[in-house]
């Protein structure tokens, strides 16, 4: 893409498109930028079989720039059905091609920091993209936070410093069962609780507070960096927000974008002390 076309696309509200090379493979990234300097960046990972147009369905292509943030939306790996390598055996063409998506996302993060002069990068993903978002945050120091919808953590460990985490699931999801077990494709998935447990350990969580409203059950854990677990009743395999926000009355973009309003993880850890909020002891 020429510079003139890139500037024209930016002026019309369309994303700027650029390429990132990793292990000899080049992938395309859509970059939605705010007016003025970005105060941080979100990397959004589509699900298996998706593409960069997923950003429009989430509404983050508008919401992130409006909040002063850049939104980067990369391609997965695959000719016929793009996917992400969220574990050695998962998933699809990414696993078949032996894609190293952790290495690719590290390269993307370096590129974003150079282009935008930002420090904080939060990764968010849906389904297979949510699995990859968690896997990357568990194996790299690049992400400052992670948001996963319908994407369980496929790894058995998650080491590193505390970072803010949001794990959301639809209780009516038949594609990725929240309690774990076989998906329609035959792949056996771990439960969403598996990832929450590893993040609670990593973030040194102690107690929790539960909030119920309409179709949402939200559990906020008191930790060195916050962990938020969201369960949505009567909700299937779909991103909660964007084009579906009016149906649900809630948007996953809210806790995602709020990560950039809080101090960086660890900045207030030593001085925070115990919370005065009512809590429920962890069972």
MIMIDO-674629 format. One record per residue (C-alpha): residue number from 1; x negated, y, z negated. Coordinates in steps of 0.25 Angstrom, whole numbers, plus 2048, in hexadecimal, padded with zeros to 3 digits. Example, Ala and Ser with C-alpha at 12.3 -4.5 7.8 and 13.67 -1.06 7.14 Angstrom:
! residues 2
{1, {7CF, 7EE, 7E1}}
{2, {7C9, 7FC, 7E3}}
! end
This chain:
! residues 283
{1, {800, 800, 800}}
{2, {7FB, 80E, 804}}
{3, {7F9, 819, 7FA}}
{4, {804, 821, 801}}
{5, {80E, 816, 801}}
{6, {80B, 814, 7F2}}
{7, {80D, 822, 7EF}}
{8, {81A, 823, 7F7}}
{9, {81F, 816, 7EF}}
{10, {81C, 81D, 7E2}}
{11, {823, 82A, 7E6}}
{12, {830, 822, 7EA}}
{13, {830, 81A, 7DD}}
{14, {82B, 80D, 7E3}}
{15, {81F, 806, 7DC}}
{16, {811, 808, 7E1}}
{17, {80B, 7FA, 7E5}}
{18, {7FD, 7F5, 7E3}}
{19, {7F6, 7E8, 7E3}}
{20, {7EE, 7E1, 7D8}}
{21, {7E4, 7D6, 7DC}}
{22, {7E1, 7CA, 7D2}}
{23, {7D9, 7BE, 7D5}}
{24, {7D9, 7C1, 7E4}}
{25, {7E8, 7C3, 7E5}}
{26, {7EF, 7D0, 7E7}}
{27, {7FD, 7D4, 7E1}}
{28, {805, 7E0, 7E3}}
{29, {80A, 7E8, 7D8}}
{30, {815, 7F3, 7D8}}
{31, {812, 7FE, 7CF}}
{32, {81E, 807, 7CA}}
{33, {817, 814, 7C4}}
{34, {81D, 81F, 7BB}}
{35, {81C, 82E, 7BE}}
{36, {810, 832, 7B8}}
{37, {806, 82A, 7B0}}
{38, {80A, 81C, 7AC}}
{39, {809, 81A, 79D}}
{40, {809, 80B, 79F}}
{41, {80C, 7FF, 7A8}}
{42, {816, 7F4, 7A9}}
{43, {812, 7E7, 7B1}}
{44, {81F, 7E0, 7B6}}
{45, {81E, 7D2, 7BA}}
{46, {82A, 7CC, 7C2}}
{47, {82F, 7BE, 7C0}}
{48, {82C, 7B2, 7C9}}
{49, {831, 7B4, 7D7}}
{50, {832, 7C3, 7D5}}
{51, {82A, 7CF, 7DA}}
{52, {827, 7DD, 7D7}}
{53, {835, 7E1, 7DA}}
{54, {838, 7DC, 7CC}}
{55, {835, 7E9, 7C7}}
{56, {842, 7EF, 7CC}}
{57, {84A, 7E5, 7C5}}
{58, {844, 7E8, 7B8}}
{59, {846, 7F7, 7BA}}
{60, {838, 7F9, 7B5}}
{61, {834, 7FF, 7C2}}
{62, {83B, 80B, 7BD}}
{63, {83B, 80A, 7AE}}
{64, {82C, 808, 7AD}}
{65, {828, 815, 7B5}}
{66, {833, 81D, 7AE}}
{67, {82C, 819, 7A1}}
{68, {81F, 81E, 7A6}}
{69, {81A, 810, 7A9}}
{70, {814, 809, 7B5}}
{71, {81B, 7FC, 7BA}}
{72, {812, 7F2, 7C1}}
{73, {819, 7E6, 7C8}}
{74, {810, 7DC, 7CE}}
{75, {812, 7D0, 7D7}}
{76, {811, 7C2, 7D2}}
{77, {80A, 7B7, 7DA}}
{78, {811, 7AF, 7E5}}
{79, {816, 7AF, 7F3}}
{80, {824, 7AA, 7F1}}
{81, {827, 7AC, 7E2}}
{82, {81E, 7B5, 7DB}}
{83, {81A, 7B1, 7CC}}
{84, {811, 7B3, 7C1}}
{85, {806, 7A9, 7BB}}
{86, {80C, 7AA, 7AC}}
{87, {805, 79D, 7A8}}
{88, {7FC, 793, 7AF}}
{89, {808, 78B, 7B4}}
{90, {811, 797, 7B7}}
{91, {817, 79C, 7C0}}
{92, {81A, 799, 7CE}}
{93, {810, 79E, 7D9}}
{94, {808, 7A5, 7CF}}
{95, {804, 798, 7C8}}
{96, {803, 791, 7D6}}
{97, {7F9, 79C, 7DB}}
{98, {7F1, 79C, 7CE}}
{99, {7F4, 7AA, 7CC}}
{100, {7ED, 7B1, 7C0}}
{101, {7F8, 7BC, 7BD}}
{102, {7F1, 7C0, 7B0}}
{103, {7E5, 7C4, 7B8}}
{104, {7EE, 7CB, 7C2}}
{105, {7F6, 7D3, 7B7}}
{106, {7E9, 7D7, 7B0}}
{107, {7E4, 7DD, 7BE}}
{108, {7F2, 7E4, 7BF}}
{109, {7F0, 7EA, 7B1}}
{110, {7E2, 7EF, 7B5}}
{111, {7E8, 7F5, 7C1}}
{112, {7F3, 7FC, 7BA}}
{113, {7EA, 802, 7AF}}
{114, {7E1, 807, 7BA}}
{115, {7EC, 80D, 7C3}}
{116, {7F5, 813, 7B7}}
{117, {7EB, 815, 7AC}}
{118, {7F4, 80E, 7A2}}
{119, {7F0, 805, 796}}
{120, {7FD, 7FE, 793}}
{121, {803, 7F3, 79C}}
{122, {80F, 7EB, 799}}
{123, {813, 7DF, 7A1}}
{124, {821, 7DA, 7A3}}
{125, {826, 7CF, 7AA}}
{126, {833, 7C7, 7AE}}
{127, {834, 7B7, 7AE}}
{128, {827, 7B2, 7B4}}
{129, {822, 7C1, 7B3}}
{130, {825, 7C1, 7A4}}
{131, {81D, 7B4, 7A2}}
{132, {811, 7BB, 7A9}}
{133, {813, 7C7, 7A1}}
{134, {812, 7C0, 794}}
{135, {806, 7B7, 79A}}
{136, {7FE, 7C3, 79E}}
{137, {800, 7CA, 791}}
{138, {7FC, 7BE, 78A}}
{139, {7EF, 7BC, 792}}
{140, {7EB, 7CA, 795}}
{141, {7E8, 7D7, 78D}}
{142, {7ED, 7E0, 798}}
{143, {7FC, 7E1, 795}}
{144, {800, 7EA, 78A}}
{145, {80E, 7E3, 788}}
{146, {817, 7D9, 78E}}
{147, {826, 7D7, 792}}
{148, {82B, 7CA, 797}}
{149, {839, 7C7, 79B}}
{150, {83D, 7B8, 79D}}
{151, {82E, 7B4, 79E}}
{152, {829, 7AB, 793}}
{153, {81B, 7AB, 78F}}
{154, {815, 79E, 795}}
{155, {807, 79E, 78E}}
{156, {804, 798, 781}}
{157, {7FD, 7A3, 77B}}
{158, {7FD, 7B2, 77B}}
{159, {7F1, 7B9, 775}}
{160, {7ED, 7C8, 775}}
{161, {7F0, 7D5, 76D}}
{162, {7FE, 7D8, 76A}}
{163, {806, 7DF, 775}}
{164, {815, 7E2, 776}}
{165, {81E, 7D7, 77C}}
{166, {82C, 7D6, 780}}
{167, {832, 7C8, 784}}
{168, {840, 7C8, 789}}
{169, {849, 7BC, 78E}}
{170, {857, 7BA, 793}}
{171, {85D, 7AF, 78B}}
{172, {865, 7AB, 797}}
{173, {859, 7A9, 7A0}}
{174, {859, 79B, 7A6}}
{175, {84C, 79E, 7AF}}
{176, {843, 7A0, 7A3}}
{177, {84A, 79A, 797}}
{178, {848, 7A2, 78B}}
{179, {846, 796, 782}}
{180, {83C, 790, 78C}}
{181, {83E, 783, 794}}
{182, {83F, 780, 7A2}}
{183, {843, 78B, 7AC}}
{184, {84B, 788, 7B9}}
{185, {83E, 786, 7C0}}
{186, {83A, 77B, 7B6}}
{187, {82F, 783, 7B0}}
{188, {82F, 781, 7A0}}
{189, {82E, 78F, 79A}}
{190, {82A, 792, 78C}}
{191, {834, 79A, 783}}
{192, {834, 7A9, 782}}
{193, {832, 7A7, 773}}
{194, {824, 7A1, 776}}
{195, {81F, 7AE, 77C}}
{196, {825, 7B6, 771}}
{197, {81E, 7AD, 766}}
{198, {811, 7AF, 76D}}
{199, {813, 7BE, 76E}}
{200, {817, 7BF, 75F}}
{201, {80A, 7B8, 75B}}
{202, {802, 7C1, 764}}
{203, {808, 7CE, 75F}}
{204, {808, 7C9, 751}}
{205, {817, 7CB, 74F}}
{206, {81E, 7C9, 741}}
{207, {82C, 7CD, 740}}
{208, {838, 7CF, 74A}}
{209, {844, 7D8, 74C}}
{210, {850, 7D3, 754}}
{211, {859, 7DC, 75B}}
{212, {866, 7D7, 763}}
{213, {86E, 7E0, 76C}}
{214, {878, 7DB, 777}}
{215, {870, 7D0, 77F}}
{216, {863, 7D3, 779}}
{217, {85B, 7CC, 76D}}
{218, {84E, 7D4, 76B}}
{219, {844, 7CF, 761}}
{220, {839, 7D9, 75D}}
{221, {82D, 7D4, 757}}
{222, {824, 7DC, 74D}}
{223, {816, 7DA, 752}}
{224, {809, 7E1, 755}}
{225, {80F, 7E3, 763}}
{226, {81E, 7E2, 765}}
{227, {825, 7D5, 76A}}
{228, {833, 7D6, 76F}}
{229, {83B, 7CA, 772}}
{230, {848, 7CC, 77A}}
{231, {853, 7C2, 77D}}
{232, {85E, 7C6, 786}}
{233, {86B, 7BE, 785}}
{234, {873, 7BA, 792}}
{235, {867, 7BE, 79B}}
{236, {860, 7B6, 7A5}}
{237, {853, 7B6, 7AD}}
{238, {853, 7C5, 7B0}}
{239, {84C, 7D2, 7AC}}
{240, {854, 7D9, 7A1}}
{241, {854, 7E7, 7A6}}
{242, {853, 7EF, 7B3}}
{243, {85E, 7EB, 7BC}}
{244, {864, 7E2, 7B1}}
{245, {863, 7ED, 7A6}}
{246, {871, 7F1, 7A7}}
{247, {876, 7E3, 7A5}}
{248, {86E, 7E0, 798}}
{249, {86D, 7EE, 792}}
{250, {85F, 7ED, 78F}}
{251, {852, 7EE, 798}}
{252, {845, 7E6, 795}}
{253, {83E, 7F3, 79A}}
{254, {841, 7FA, 78D}}
{255, {838, 7F1, 784}}
{256, {82E, 7F0, 78F}}
{257, {82C, 7FF, 792}}
{258, {82D, 802, 782}}
{259, {81F, 7FB, 781}}
{260, {819, 807, 787}}
{261, {81F, 810, 77C}}
{262, {819, 808, 771}}
{263, {80B, 80A, 76C}}
{264, {801, 7FF, 773}}
{265, {801, 7F2, 76C}}
{266, {7F8, 7F2, 760}}
{267, {7F7, 802, 75F}}
{268, {800, 802, 752}}
{269, {7FE, 7F4, 74D}}
{270, {7F5, 7F8, 742}}
{271, {7FD, 803, 73D}}
{272, {80B, 7FD, 73F}}
{273, {80E, 7F6, 732}}
{274, {81B, 7EF, 730}}
{275, {828, 7F3, 737}}
{276, {834, 7F8, 72F}}
{277, {83D, 7F2, 739}}
{278, {846, 7E6, 735}}
{279, {840, 7D9, 739}}
{280, {843, 7CB, 739}}
{281, {838, 7C1, 735}}
{282, {833, 7B8, 740}}
{283, {838, 7AA, 73E}}
! end
